[in-house]
Amino acid sequence: MSAKEDRIREFAYQIWESEGKPHGQAKRHWEMATKLVEAEQTPGKATPKRVSKPKAAAEGAAPAAPIKPRASKATPKADTEKPALLKPAKAPSKAKPSTTPKPAAKKPKA
């Protein structure tokens, strides 16, 4: 067994444990681990490190404006949603009486 295969096996096992040891997911875990090992071994695809600004430039700069959160389309705006003014749900309506007359009930003979 190669060192690469051992590393894939270790990653797959860690993924399996982290997901709560589910059954029937071995192939998916192995594929995920393979991608991780390949990314680990590829030197050109390393993520760039953040470079901090020099202290002299940061000290002379004006304070940055606070960052406002981006509005999401999924969440309605507070002024458009008024739960207190919503109408209550209607109760299910009763069945309408049929228009055909029911046959008269026969009286038992005494």
C-alpha positions in Angstrom: 0.0 0.0 0.0 1.4 3.4 -1.0 1.8 6.4 1.3 -0.9 8.2 -0.7 -3.3 5.4 -0.2 -2.6 5.4 3.5 -3.3 9.1 3.7 -6.6 8.7 1.7 -7.6 5.9 4.1 -6.9 8.2 7.1 -8.9 11.1 5.7 -11.8 8.8 4.7 -11.9 7.4 8.3 -11.9 10.9 9.8 -14.7 12.0 7.5 -16.7 8.9 8.3 -16.2 9.6 12.1 -17.1 13.3 11.8 -20.4 12.5 10.0 -21.4 10.1 12.8 -20.3 6.8 11.2 -23.1 6.5 8.7 -23.4 3.2 6.8 -23.2 3.0 3.0 -21.2 6.2 2.5 -17.7 4.6 2.0 -17.4 5.5 -1.7 -18.3 9.1 -1.1 -15.9 9.4 1.9 -13.1 7.8 -0.2 -13.7 10.3 -3.1 -13.7 13.2 -0.7 -10.5 12.0 0.9 -8.9 11.5 -2.5 -9.6 15.1 -3.4 -8.2 16.3 -0.1 -4.9 14.3 -0.6 -4.6 15.5 -4.2 -5.1 19.1 -3.1 -2.6 18.6 -0.4 0.0 17.3 -2.8 -0.5 19.9 -5.6 1.9 22.7 -5.0 0.4 25.2 -7.5 -3.1 25.2 -6.0 -2.2 26.4 -2.5 -4.4 29.1 -1.1 -2.7 32.5 -0.9 -1.9 33.9 2.5 -3.3 37.2 3.6 -0.7 40.0 3.5 -1.2 42.6 6.2 -0.7 46.3 5.4 2.4 48.0 6.7 1.8 49.7 10.1 2.8 53.1 8.8 0.1 53.1 6.2 -2.5 51.7 8.6 -1.8 54.3 11.3 -2.1 57.3 9.0 -5.3 56.2 7.3 -8.7 57.4 8.4 -10.9 54.9 10.3 -13.0 52.8 8.0 -16.7 53.1 7.9 -18.7 50.3 9.6 -19.7 47.6 7.3 -23.4 47.2 6.9 -24.9 43.7 6.4 -26.1 43.0 3.0 -29.9 42.7 2.6 -31.1 39.3 1.7 -33.9 38.6 -0.7 -35.0 35.6 1.3 -35.8 37.6 4.4 -38.8 40.0 4.2 -38.2 43.6 5.3 -39.5 44.5 8.8 -41.8 47.3 7.5 -43.6 45.0 5.0 -44.3 42.1 7.3 -47.0 42.9 9.9 -47.9 39.7 11.7 -50.2 41.5 14.1 -52.4 42.6 11.3 -52.7 39.3 9.6 -56.2 37.8 9.5 -56.8 34.6 11.4 -57.2 31.4 9.4 -60.7 30.5 8.4 -62.2 27.5 10.0 -63.1 24.8 7.5 -66.7 25.3 6.3 -69.3 22.8 7.1 -70.7 20.6 4.3 -73.7 22.2 2.5 -76.9 20.3 2.8 -77.7 18.3 -0.3 -80.4 19.6 -2.6 -82.0 16.2 -3.1 -84.6 15.3 -0.5 -83.8 12.4 1.8 -86.3 9.5 1.8 -88.6 9.6 4.8 -87.8 7.1 7.5 -90.2 4.3 7.9 -92.0 3.9 11.2 -91.9 0.5 12.7 -95.2 -1.3 13.1 -96.5 -1.7 16.5 
